[in-house]
Amino acid sequence: MRLPLSPALAGRLLSGRFLRAGALLAPLALLGGCGGGATPLTFDLAALPGQARAGGAARSIVVSEPVGLQPMEADRIIVREPGGSLSFLGGGQWADRLPRLIQTRVIQSLENTGRLRSVSRPTDKVPSDYQLVSEIREFDINSGTGEAVVDLSAKLIAEGSGRVVNARVFTARVPVQKVDPQSAAAGLDAALGQVLADLVRWVNTGR
């Protein structure tokens, strides 16, 4: 269902920015529309901010693109109904396919810590010590609980041997005031920020 925007709110969304602690969530330039000729707002997800370098570790990591169910492979914002069914929220979309967008923000967040020798994608063909593989188990608005939910499972795999050296599930839930594109995108960005903080700490320290 598409939610109408007042002219005043639409203008504020195009000229302003949504802020959360230490990161930005900003509607980008409007992309192609979806139904009815209207153009959806396009939202980004934020990486963790840069940190002071505290001695880089002598290891490198390659970050694979997360996998997920087919609805998670698109660039649409997903709503999970109380019965478990999934639907796309009209009026909003992500700046890229969700798995590729999350992969990019994971890479940037790890790079920003300055504690790894290198962080790359598999296509970069950079020699690495470990591969980080992950699955998007949930990345949606739960309309029954009124929460933005991000649930990501991750494994660190030793290159060469293929041995899983560590594995963990990261989950965050952030309340949303209502199910509209702006609230949904802001809530999911905040939940992802919590997951990224835990993931980066886990990769760097094993905890």
Secondary structure, DSSP 8 states (H G I E B T S, - for coil): ------HHHHHHHHH--EEETTEEE-EES-----STT---EEE--------------S-EEEE---EE-GGGGSSEEEEE-TTS-EEEEEEEEESS-HHHHHHHHHHHHHHHHT-SSEEE-GGGT---SEEEEEEEEEEEEETTTTEEEEEEEEEEEETTT--EEEEEEEEEEEE-SSSSHHHHHHHHHHHHHHHHHHHHHHHHH--
